[in-house]
Amino acid sequence: MRKFLIAISGALALSGCSSHSGGYARTDGVPVDPLHQQSTLAQCKSEGATAGVQVNPGGPYEVVERERKEAAVVNACMARNGYIQAQQR
């Protein structure tokens, strides 16, 4: 069971990284400036990384919960800065 949880959490961690590598659109319809988007994403990932530290330690689901919280903080930060995740088709 432990190996299964480690494999699942690893897959979620990798999928979380790939979902934040791009794919954002502006909420105001302005074309996305890739350099501005990358700098905003770097700032938001930094916020997300510090938020993941505040998760209660212990338990087998700690890694999954930390990744989920980090992704939520990154998405909220990007939304505050005018970006939303573009829908994938």
ZAKE-131477 format. One record per residue: residue number from 1; x, y, z of N, C-alpha, C in turn; residue in three letters. Coordinates in steps of 0.02 Angstrom, whole numbers, plus 50000, padded with zeros to 5 digits. Example, Ala and Ser with C-alpha at 12.3 -4.5 7.8 and 13.67 -1.06 7.14 Angstrom:
<nodes>
 seq  n.c1  n.c2  n.c3 ca.c1 ca.c2 ca.c3  c.c1  c.c2  c.c3 type
   1 50660 49716 50390 50615 49775 50390 50660 49835 50390  Ala
   2 50642 49888 50354 50684 49947 50357 50645 50002 50394  Ser
</nodes>
This chain:
<nodes>
 seq  n.c1  n.c2  n.c3 ca.c1 ca.c2 ca.c3  c.c1  c.c2  c.c3 type
   1 50041 49941 50000 50000 50000 50000 50044 50063 50000  Met
   2 50098 50060 50037 50142 50118 50041 50173 50133 49973  Arg
   3 50195 50082 49937 50224 50092 49871 50173 50123 49823  Lys
   4 50111 50101 49830 50057 50127 49788 50047 50202 49801  Phe
   5 50046 50221 49866 50037 50292 49883 50095 50334 49859  Leu
   6 50155 50307 49863 50214 50344 49839 50210 50353 49764  Ile
   7 50189 50301 49728 50183 50305 49655 50130 50356 49636  Ala
   8 50073 50355 49670 50019 50402 49654 50040 50473 49670  Ile
   9 50072 50484 49727 50093 50552 49745 50146 50577 49696  Ser
  10 50190 50533 49673 50240 50553 49623 50207 50573 49558  Gly
  11 50157 50535 49537 50122 50552 49475 50085 50618 49482  Ala
  12 50054 50629 49539 50019 50693 49550 50068 50751 49551  Leu
  13 50126 50740 49581 50176 50794 49583 50199 50811 49513  Ala
  14 50211 50761 49472 50233 50774 49404 50178 50807 49363  Leu
  15 50117 50785 49372 50062 50815 49334 50051 50887 49357  Ser
  16 50062 50900 49421 50056 50968 49446 50107 51014 49415  Gly
  17 50167 50990 49405 50219 51030 49374 50202 51045 49301  Cys
  18 50177 50996 49266 50162 51007 49195 50103 51053 49186  Ser
  19 50055 51052 49233 49997 51095 49224 50013 51169 49236  Ser
  20 50069 51182 49271 50087 51251 49284 50142 51277 49238  His
  21 50160 51239 49187 50213 51261 49143 50188 51309 49090  Ser
  22 50124 51319 49084 50095 51363 49035 50020 51351 49031  Gly
  23 49990 51371 48975 49919 51359 48968 49876 51409 49004  Gly
  24 49900 51469 49015 49860 51520 49047 49835 51570 48996  Tyr
  25 49777 51598 49008 49748 51649 48965 49732 51710 49009  Ala
  26 49729 51768 48979 49713 51828 49016 49638 51832 49026  Arg
  27 49617 51857 49084 49545 51864 49098 49515 51923 49061  Thr
  28 49557 51971 49041 49532 52031 49007 49535 52027 48931  Asp
  29 49557 51969 48904 49559 51959 48832 49621 51987 48798  Gly
  30 49665 52018 48836 49728 52044 48807 49773 51986 48790  Val
  31 49809 51989 48734 49855 51935 48717 49907 51925 48773  Pro
  32 49926 51862 48785 49973 51846 48838 50043 51863 48817  Val
  33 50077 51902 48859 50148 51916 48850 50187 51860 48885  Asp
  34 50222 51818 48847 50254 51759 48878 50303 51777 48934  Pro
  35 50341 51831 48927 50388 51850 48980 50353 51871 49043  Leu
  36 50300 51909 49036 50262 51931 49095 50228 51871 49128  His
  37 50202 51826 49087 50169 51767 49114 50219 51723 49152  Gln
  38 50279 51715 49125 50330 51674 49158 50352 51705 49224  Gln
  39 50360 51771 49226 50380 51803 49289 50325 51799 49341  Ser
  40 50263 51807 49319 50206 51801 49364 50201 51730 49390  Thr
  41 50210 51681 49346 50206 51611 49366 50262 51594 49416  Leu
  42 50321 51620 49406 50376 51608 49453 50359 51637 49521  Ala
  43 50331 51696 49523 50311 51727 49586 50257 51684 49620  Gln
  44 50209 51661 49581 50154 51622 49609 50178 51553 49633  Cys
  45 50225 51523 49598 50252 51459 49620 50289 51468 49686  Lys
  46 50322 51525 49695 50356 51540 49758 50305 51544 49815  Ser
  47 50250 51578 49803 50196 51582 49853 50169 51512 49868  Glu
  48 50160 51472 49816 50133 51405 49825 50180 51361 49865  Gly
  49 50245 51368 49853 50294 51327 49889 50295 51343 49963  Ala
  50 50286 51407 49980 50285 51424 50051 50220 51403 50084  Thr
  51 50166 51401 50046 50102 51379 50074 50103 51305 50089  Ala
  52 50139 51266 50049 50143 51194 50059 50177 51176 50123  Gly
  53 50219 51220 50150 50255 51207 50212 50207 51207 50271  Val
  54 50151 51242 50265 50105 51251 50321 50056 51193 50330  Gln
  55 50061 51141 50290 50016 51084 50296 50036 51044 50358  Val
  56 49986 51017 50393 50000 50978 50453 50042 50917 50435  Asn
  57 50097 50907 50470 50141 50850 50455 50111 50784 50478  Pro
  58 50132 50731 50444 50112 50664 50465 50059 50634 50420  Gly
  59 50057 50569 50420 50006 50535 50381 50028 50520 50311  Gly
  60 49999 50468 50282 50020 50448 50214 49997 50495 50159  Pro
  61 49949 50538 50174 49922 50581 50122 49953 50651 50124  Tyr
  62 50005 50660 50164 50036 50726 50172 50061 50754 50105  Glu
  63 50094 50712 50066 50122 50736 50002 50066 50757 49954  Val
  64 50013 50717 49951 49957 50732 49906 49923 50797 49929  Val
  65 49913 50804 49993 49881 50865 50019 49924 50927 50007  Glu
  66 49990 50920 50016 50035 50976 50004 50033 50998 49931  Arg
  67 50034 50949 49885 50031 50965 49813 49965 50998 49795  Glu
  68 49911 50974 49823 49845 51003 49809 49842 51075 49834  Arg
  69 49867 51087 49894 49866 51154 49922 49911 51201 49882  Lys
  70 49969 51176 49862 50016 51217 49823 49984 51237 49756  Glu
  71 49951 51189 49723 49918 51204 49658 49862 51255 49667  Ala
  72 49825 51250 49722 49770 51297 49734 49797 51367 49745  Ala
  73 49853 51373 49782 49883 51439 49795 49910 51469 49730  Val
  74 49942 51427 49688 49969 51452 49624 49912 51476 49580  Val
  75 49859 51437 49575 49802 51457 49533 49769 51521 49559  Asn
  76 49762 51528 49624 49733 51589 49653 49777 51649 49640  Ala
  77 49842 51641 49647 49889 51695 49633 49886 51716 49560  Cys
  78 49885 51668 49515 49880 51684 49444 49815 51721 49429  Met
  79 49761 51700 49461 49696 51734 49451 49699 51806 49476  Ala
  80 49732 51816 49533 49740 51884 49560 49777 51929 49511  Arg
  81 49822 51899 49472 49862 51937 49424 49831 51937 49354  Asn
  82 49770 51913 49347 49735 51918 49283 49742 51859 49237  Gly
  83 49764 51802 49262 49772 51741 49220 49728 51686 49246  Tyr
  84 49699 51648 49199 49662 51588 49217 49690 51531 49174  Ile
  85 49682 51470 49199 49706 51414 49159 49661 51405 49098  Gln
  86 49692 51402 49040 49654 51393 48978 49629 51321 48976  Ala
  87 49570 51312 48951 49542 51244 48945 49580 51206 48891  Gln
  88 49598 51144 48907 49631 51102 48858 49579 51064 48818  Gln
  89 49590 51060 48753 49541 51026 48710 49565 50959 48690  Arg
</nodes>
